[in-house]
Amino acid sequence: MSATDSTDSIEIGEDIEVEVVLDGNDEIIGAVVDDLLVATGPDGTIVDEKIDILDADGAIVIEDEIIDVYDADGELIAETEIVTAIE
């Protein structure tokens, strides 16, 4: 197949959501960033979701990354989760 054959194409999409966390006085105490990356091709799909918990200064406190791999039929064939606490 040639490089321009549509059966070789890979589609990539990304969605990023940010939610600010406030205390009882409406002061910012942190944020949650959810970054979802999806790559789909003829052989399957890879989904990489990274959730970062940030403190009031914007520094990452905890990072949780989940990577799912699906075959061409949409069946989950592998999943990995890595949680990292940043000190």
Phi, psi and omega in degrees: 000146180276166181294341181262359178297129184294340178286347178266355188288148177238128177258136181234133178225151180221141177225128180238128177237138179235129176238123179277137180256125181247152174272187181297341179260014182063028173268141179289125177245356179167190179203159175238125179246122179247112183247114183247122180239128181233128176238123183235133177220185183296336182265355180148197186223143172242129178243122180240111179247125179240124178246121179249133173257122183248149175275183183297337179270358180089006179278140178289129179258316179222139175235128179238119180239130179238126179241121178246141177238126180243145177279183184296339179269003179083011178274134178292124180246343178201146177213136178226139175231132178233120177248126182235125174265126181263127180257000000 
